[in-house]
Amino acid sequence: MAQAKEQSQAMAQSRNNNASESTGEKRPRTRRPYYQRRPRRPQQPKEAAVPIHIYPLGGLGEVGKNMTVYECCGDMIIVDCGLVFPDSDMYGVDLVIPDFTFVVQNKDKIKGLLITHGHEDHIGSIPYLLQKFDLPIYGTRLTCGLIRNKLEEFGLAGKTKFVEITPKQKIKLGCFTVEPIHVNHSIPDSVAFAIDSPAGTIIQTGDFKIDYTPLACGVTDLTTLSEYGQKGVLALLSDSTNAERPGFTATEQKVAAGV
């Protein structure tokens, strides 16, 4: 009799389960006691993004005194080190240079000084920086020649390390890999820099223009710039002098004819 009763109860329970499955109703979920619960699977920490710091020490929002410091993973590089000539109200001032305090404080991290071209607003302050400490200078052949002549006036040319660079020749400086890219400017041997780091790629153009009839060195390497754009660029630091003026910049051929 007891066995028949148990069988009937089991059949009733089975019918209830089938009925709940057919109607789509969920069975009540029983909660395990805390001492029987499975431990939670440990969460894997998300990989933090690598930070990069950009410090404009001059040239941002002003014409001249161009100098930019990049810092990533404990390494630093400098792009350009220029000056600006004083305004008419700066009585007794011969020239204006960037504030080197931050650079001197971090001199052990700096791997090198990269120069885009040989104009004074990009190389004029180099002798004053080298009086603080020594560091290697990377530039194209003409740019290095102009800097060397300037350093001879200060007696610094003999102890300064120059590294001549050419477009598309990549340079390894700490965690940075820098590729010079040829650009047109009113002075030959000008380059932009593609600065690759663990945080991403940054393009700094320096001074440039699009001149399809330049006097020397060929046209701006738009192909390489486009390739970096397709790969993805973290930031673009572009020269903007007279960018708000409409029209086009005259070709250097016109300047040569006037000379």
C-alpha positions as CSV (number, residue, x, y, z in Angstrom):
1,M,0.0,0.0,0.0
2,A,2.8,2.4,0.9
3,Q,4.7,1.4,-2.2
4,A,1.7,2.2,-4.4
5,K,1.3,5.6,-2.7
6,E,5.0,6.5,-3.4
7,Q,4.6,5.6,-7.0
8,S,1.5,7.7,-7.4
9,Q,3.3,10.7,-5.8
10,A,6.2,10.2,-8.2
11,M,3.9,10.1,-11.2
12,A,2.1,13.3,-10.0
13,Q,5.4,15.1,-9.6
14,S,6.5,14.0,-13.1
15,R,3.2,15.3,-14.5
16,N,3.7,18.6,-12.8
17,N,7.2,18.9,-14.2
18,N,6.0,18.1,-17.7
19,A,3.1,20.6,-17.3
20,S,5.5,23.4,-16.2
21,E,7.8,22.7,-19.1
22,S,4.9,22.7,-21.6
23,T,3.6,26.0,-20.3
24,G,7.1,27.6,-20.1
25,E,6.9,28.2,-16.4
26,K,10.2,28.1,-14.5
27,R,10.5,25.9,-11.6
28,P,11.4,27.6,-8.4
29,R,15.2,27.7,-7.9
30,T,16.4,26.4,-4.6
31,R,19.4,28.3,-3.2
32,R,22.3,26.3,-1.9
33,P,23.5,26.9,1.6
34,Y,26.5,29.2,1.6
35,Y,28.8,26.4,2.7
36,Q,27.9,24.4,-0.4
37,R,28.2,27.2,-3.0
38,R,30.9,27.1,-5.6
39,P,33.6,29.8,-5.2
40,R,33.4,32.6,-7.8
41,R,35.8,32.4,-10.7
42,P,38.5,35.1,-10.2
43,Q,38.1,38.0,-12.6
44,Q,41.1,38.7,-14.8
45,P,42.2,42.3,-14.5
46,K,41.8,44.4,-17.7
47,E,45.1,45.4,-19.3
48,A,45.5,49.1,-18.6
49,A,46.2,51.4,-21.6
50,V,49.8,52.6,-21.8
51,P,49.9,56.4,-21.2
52,I,51.9,58.9,-23.2
53,H,52.6,62.5,-22.2
54,I,53.2,65.4,-24.6
55,Y,54.7,68.6,-23.2
56,P,54.8,71.6,-25.6
57,L,57.5,73.9,-24.1
58,G,57.1,76.3,-26.9
59,G,55.5,76.8,-30.3
60,L,51.9,76.0,-29.2
61,G,49.7,79.0,-29.9
62,E,52.7,81.1,-30.9
63,V,55.0,81.4,-33.9
64,G,58.5,80.4,-33.0
65,K,60.2,78.8,-30.0
66,N,59.2,75.4,-31.1
67,M,60.0,72.6,-28.6
68,T,58.0,69.5,-27.7
69,V,58.8,66.7,-25.3
70,Y,57.3,63.2,-25.5
71,E,57.3,60.8,-22.5
72,C,56.3,57.1,-22.5
73,C,57.3,54.1,-20.4
74,G,60.0,56.2,-18.6
75,D,61.7,57.4,-21.8
76,M,61.7,60.9,-23.3
77,I,62.5,62.4,-26.6
78,I,62.6,66.1,-27.7
79,V,61.4,67.4,-31.1
80,D,63.0,70.8,-32.1
81,C,64.5,73.4,-29.9
82,G,64.0,76.8,-31.4
83,L,63.8,80.5,-30.4
84,V,61.7,83.5,-31.2
85,F,62.9,87.0,-31.7
86,P,61.6,89.7,-29.3
87,D,58.7,92.0,-29.9
88,S,59.2,95.7,-30.1
89,D,58.1,96.1,-26.5
90,M,60.8,93.7,-25.2
91,Y,63.5,96.3,-24.5
92,G,67.0,95.0,-24.1
93,V,66.0,91.4,-25.0
94,D,68.0,89.8,-27.9
95,L,66.0,86.6,-28.2
96,V,63.5,84.4,-26.3
97,I,64.2,80.7,-25.6
98,P,62.0,78.0,-24.0
99,D,62.1,77.3,-20.3
100,F,64.5,74.3,-19.9
101,T,63.7,73.6,-16.2
102,F,61.5,70.5,-16.9
103,V,64.0,69.1,-19.4
104,V,67.0,69.5,-17.1
105,Q,65.1,67.8,-14.2
106,N,64.5,64.8,-16.5
107,K,67.8,64.7,-18.4
108,D,68.5,61.1,-17.5
109,K,65.3,60.0,-19.3
110,I,66.0,61.9,-22.5
111,K,67.2,59.7,-25.4
112,G,67.8,62.3,-28.0
113,L,66.8,65.6,-29.7
114,L,65.2,65.3,-33.2
115,I,65.1,68.3,-35.5
116,T,62.6,68.8,-38.3
117,H,64.5,71.5,-40.2
118,G,67.1,74.2,-39.9
119,H,65.2,77.4,-39.3
120,E,66.0,79.5,-36.2
121,D,62.6,78.9,-34.7
122,H,63.4,75.2,-34.6
123,I,67.2,75.1,-33.9
124,G,68.1,78.5,-32.4
125,S,68.0,77.4,-28.7
126,I,70.1,74.2,-29.1
127,P,73.3,75.9,-27.9
128,Y,71.6,77.1,-24.7
129,L,70.2,73.6,-24.0
130,L,73.6,71.9,-24.6
131,Q,75.2,74.2,-22.1
132,K,72.9,72.5,-19.5
133,F,73.8,68.9,-20.5
134,D,74.8,66.8,-23.5
135,L,72.5,64.8,-25.7
136,P,72.6,63.4,-29.2
137,I,71.1,65.4,-32.1
138,Y,69.2,63.7,-35.0
139,G,68.7,65.7,-38.2
140,T,69.1,65.6,-41.9
141,R,72.4,66.5,-43.5
142,L,71.7,70.2,-44.1
143,T,70.0,70.6,-40.7
144,C,73.0,69.0,-38.9
145,G,75.4,71.3,-40.9
146,L,73.5,74.4,-39.8
147,I,73.4,73.3,-36.2
148,R,77.1,72.4,-36.2
149,N,78.0,75.9,-37.5
150,K,75.9,77.4,-34.7
151,L,77.6,75.3,-32.0
152,E,81.0,76.3,-33.2
153,E,80.3,79.8,-32.1
154,F,79.7,78.4,-28.6
155,G,82.6,75.9,-28.6
156,L,80.2,73.0,-28.4
157,A,80.5,71.4,-31.8
158,G,83.4,69.1,-30.9
159,K,81.7,67.3,-28.0
160,T,78.2,67.1,-29.5
161,K,77.1,63.8,-31.1
162,F,75.3,64.3,-34.5
163,V,73.3,61.5,-36.1
164,E,72.4,62.2,-39.8
165,I,69.0,60.8,-40.7
166,T,67.2,60.3,-44.0
167,P,63.5,59.9,-44.8
168,K,62.1,56.4,-44.2
169,Q,65.1,55.5,-42.1
170,K,63.6,54.4,-38.7
171,I,65.4,55.4,-35.5
172,K,65.0,53.5,-32.2
173,L,65.2,55.7,-29.1
174,G,64.1,53.9,-25.9
175,C,60.5,52.7,-26.4
176,F,60.1,55.1,-29.3
177,T,60.6,54.2,-33.0
178,V,60.7,57.4,-35.1
179,E,60.4,57.5,-38.9
180,P,61.4,60.7,-40.7
181,I,59.0,61.6,-43.5
182,H,60.1,64.1,-46.3
183,V,58.0,67.3,-46.5
184,N,58.4,70.5,-48.5
185,H,59.3,73.8,-46.9
186,S,61.1,77.0,-47.8
187,I,64.3,75.3,-46.6
188,P,65.5,72.0,-48.1
189,D,66.0,68.7,-46.1
190,S,62.8,69.2,-44.0
191,V,61.1,66.2,-42.5
192,A,58.0,65.3,-40.4
193,F,58.2,62.6,-37.8
194,A,56.1,59.5,-37.3
195,I,56.6,58.7,-33.6
196,D,55.6,55.2,-32.7
197,S,55.3,54.2,-29.1
198,P,53.6,51.5,-27.0
199,A,50.7,54.0,-26.6
200,G,50.2,54.5,-30.4
201,T,51.6,56.5,-33.3
202,I,51.8,60.3,-33.3
203,I,52.6,62.4,-36.4
204,Q,54.4,65.7,-35.9
205,T,54.7,67.5,-39.2
206,G,57.0,70.4,-38.4
207,D,56.7,73.2,-40.9
208,F,55.4,72.0,-44.3
209,K,53.6,72.9,-47.5
210,I,52.3,71.0,-50.5
211,D,54.5,72.1,-53.4
212,Y,54.4,70.0,-56.6
213,T,57.3,72.0,-58.2
214,P,59.9,72.3,-55.4
215,L,63.4,73.4,-56.1
216,A,65.0,70.4,-54.4
217,C,64.4,67.1,-52.6
218,G,61.1,66.2,-54.3
219,V,57.5,66.7,-53.2
220,T,56.0,66.0,-49.8
221,D,55.7,62.3,-49.1
222,L,51.9,62.1,-49.0
223,T,52.0,58.4,-49.6
224,T,53.7,57.6,-46.4
225,L,51.5,60.0,-44.4
226,S,48.4,58.2,-46.0
227,E,49.8,54.8,-45.0
228,Y,50.0,55.9,-41.4
229,G,46.5,57.3,-41.6
230,Q,45.2,53.9,-42.7
231,K,47.0,52.1,-39.9
232,G,45.6,54.6,-37.3
233,V,47.1,57.6,-35.7
234,L,46.7,58.5,-32.0
235,A,47.4,62.2,-32.5
236,L,48.4,64.7,-35.2
237,L,50.6,67.7,-34.2
238,S,50.5,69.8,-37.3
239,D,52.1,73.2,-38.0
240,S,49.3,75.8,-38.5
241,T,51.0,79.0,-39.4
242,N,48.7,81.0,-41.7
243,A,46.4,78.0,-41.9
244,E,43.3,80.3,-41.4
245,R,44.2,82.4,-44.5
246,P,42.4,81.4,-47.7
247,G,44.3,80.5,-50.9
248,F,47.5,78.6,-51.6
249,T,51.1,79.1,-50.8
250,A,53.2,80.1,-53.8
251,T,55.6,77.5,-55.2
252,E,59.4,77.8,-54.5
253,Q,59.9,78.1,-58.3
254,K,58.2,81.6,-58.2
255,V,60.5,82.6,-55.3
256,A,63.5,81.5,-57.3
257,A,62.4,83.5,-60.3
258,G,62.2,86.6,-58.2
259,V,65.6,86.1,-56.7
